[in-house]
Amino acid sequence: MVKIRLRRIGKKKLPIYKLVVTDERNPRTGAYIEALGNYDPNINTDLRSLKEERVYYWLAKGAQPSDTVRSLFRRTGLWLRWTLKKQGKDEATTAKVLERWQMQQAERGKRDADRKARRLKKKKAAVKEAPAETATPAAEQAAAPAGQ
């Protein structure tokens, strides 16, 4: 069976992946049929230089994406486009659905950024309170030997 999966390249502890079409029996770094793009999780979590038309071609031929590749396709909206294409939707409908999806993604990004900011603020407040709490027992210990 033909698979679309990630092929690891790059240095030790700094992986870079190629998105490749290969036979599932080939090893991870073995031979492949075609390279479809690059993925660098260290810099940016998006797929770069992706050949979308070739991805659609291979999906139409029956190639199965690995779980990780499918999640990358979902994150970039490519899987939604493929699903709409499979359902036979026209370009206007596809564009409308993709625009709504992109707006939802922007809202989700904003919510995540707000959540992250609240967590950071809460963490900073906890750090400010922690030294005051540790200073109180130290002051009590210093006062106890003086009183004896």
C-alpha positions as CSV (number, residue, x, y, z in Angstrom):
1,M,0.0,0.0,0.0
2,V,1.2,3.5,-0.8
3,K,1.5,5.9,2.2
4,I,2.1,9.6,2.6
5,R,4.3,10.0,5.6
6,L,7.2,11.9,7.1
7,R,10.8,11.0,6.3
8,R,13.3,12.2,9.0
9,I,16.3,14.1,7.9
10,G,18.4,16.7,9.7
11,K,20.7,16.5,12.7
12,K,20.6,14.7,16.0
13,K,18.0,16.4,18.3
14,L,17.1,18.9,15.5
15,P,14.8,16.9,13.2
16,I,13.5,18.1,9.9
17,Y,11.1,16.0,7.9
18,K,10.3,15.5,4.3
19,L,6.7,14.7,3.4
20,V,7.1,11.7,1.0
21,V,5.0,9.2,-0.9
22,T,6.4,5.7,-0.3
23,D,5.5,2.0,-0.1
24,E,4.6,1.2,3.5
25,R,7.1,-1.6,3.6
26,N,10.1,0.8,3.1
27,P,11.9,1.9,6.3
28,R,11.4,5.5,7.6
29,T,14.6,6.8,5.9
30,G,14.5,4.4,3.0
31,A,13.5,4.9,-0.6
32,Y,10.5,7.0,-1.6
33,I,8.5,7.6,-4.7
34,E,8.1,11.3,-4.6
35,A,8.8,14.2,-2.1
36,L,5.8,16.4,-1.6
37,G,7.1,19.1,0.9
38,N,9.0,19.8,4.0
39,Y,8.1,20.1,7.7
40,D,10.3,21.7,10.3
41,P,8.8,21.4,13.8
42,N,11.7,23.5,15.3
43,I,11.0,26.7,13.5
44,N,7.4,26.6,12.3
45,T,4.8,24.0,12.7
46,D,3.3,24.5,9.3
47,L,4.1,22.5,6.2
48,R,6.4,24.4,3.8
49,S,6.8,24.2,0.1
50,L,3.9,21.7,-0.1
51,K,2.9,20.5,-3.6
52,E,-0.8,20.5,-3.0
53,E,-1.8,19.3,-6.4
54,R,0.5,16.3,-6.1
55,V,-0.9,15.6,-2.6
56,Y,-4.4,15.6,-4.1
57,Y,-3.2,13.4,-7.0
58,W,-1.8,10.8,-4.6
59,L,-4.8,10.9,-2.4
60,A,-7.0,10.3,-5.4
61,K,-4.8,7.3,-6.3
62,G,-5.5,5.8,-2.9
63,A,-2.5,6.8,-0.9
64,Q,-3.2,6.8,2.8
65,P,-1.6,9.5,5.0
66,S,-0.1,8.5,8.3
67,D,-1.8,9.8,11.4
68,T,0.8,12.6,11.9
69,V,0.5,13.7,8.3
70,R,-3.3,13.7,8.5
71,S,-3.1,16.0,11.5
72,L,-0.8,18.3,9.6
73,F,-3.2,18.4,6.7
74,R,-6.0,19.2,9.1
75,R,-4.1,22.0,10.7
76,T,-3.3,23.6,7.3
77,G,-6.9,23.1,5.9
78,L,-5.7,20.8,3.2
79,W,-7.8,17.9,4.6
80,L,-10.9,20.0,4.5
81,R,-10.3,21.0,0.9
82,W,-9.7,17.3,0.0
83,T,-13.0,16.3,1.7
84,L,-14.9,19.0,-0.1
85,K,-13.3,18.0,-3.4
86,K,-14.3,14.3,-2.8
87,Q,-17.8,15.4,-2.1
88,G,-17.9,17.2,-5.4
89,K,-18.5,20.7,-4.0
90,D,-18.0,23.6,-6.4
91,E,-15.3,26.3,-6.1
92,A,-17.7,28.9,-4.6
93,T,-18.9,26.6,-1.8
94,T,-15.4,25.4,-1.1
95,A,-14.1,29.0,-0.9
96,K,-17.0,29.9,1.5
97,V,-16.4,27.0,3.8
98,L,-12.6,27.6,3.8
99,E,-13.1,31.3,4.6
100,R,-15.3,30.3,7.6
101,W,-12.8,27.7,8.7
102,Q,-9.9,30.3,8.5
103,M,-12.0,32.7,10.7
104,Q,-12.5,30.0,13.2
105,Q,-8.8,29.2,13.2
106,A,-8.0,32.9,13.8
107,E,-10.5,33.0,16.7
108,R,-9.0,29.8,18.2
109,G,-5.5,31.3,17.9
110,K,-6.7,34.4,19.7
111,R,-8.3,32.4,22.5
112,D,-5.2,30.3,22.9
113,A,-3.0,33.4,23.1
114,D,-5.4,34.9,25.7
115,R,-5.3,31.6,27.7
116,K,-1.5,31.6,27.6
117,A,-1.4,35.2,28.8
118,R,-3.7,34.5,31.7
119,R,-1.6,31.4,32.7
120,L,1.6,33.5,32.5
121,K,0.0,36.2,34.6
122,K,-1.2,33.7,37.2
123,K,2.2,32.1,37.3
124,K,3.9,35.5,37.9
125,A,1.5,36.3,40.7
126,A,2.2,32.9,42.3
127,V,6.0,33.6,42.1
128,K,5.6,37.0,43.7
129,E,3.6,35.5,46.6
130,A,6.0,32.6,47.1
131,P,9.0,34.6,48.4
132,A,6.7,36.4,50.9
133,E,5.5,33.1,52.3
134,T,9.1,31.7,52.5
135,A,10.2,34.9,54.3
136,T,7.6,34.5,57.0
137,P,8.8,31.1,58.3
138,A,12.4,32.3,58.1
139,A,11.5,35.4,60.2
140,E,9.7,33.1,62.7
141,Q,12.8,30.8,63.0
142,A,15.0,33.8,63.5
143,A,12.7,35.2,66.2
144,A,12.3,31.8,68.0
145,P,16.0,31.5,69.0
146,A,16.1,35.1,70.2
147,G,13.1,34.6,72.5
148,Q,14.7,31.5,74.2
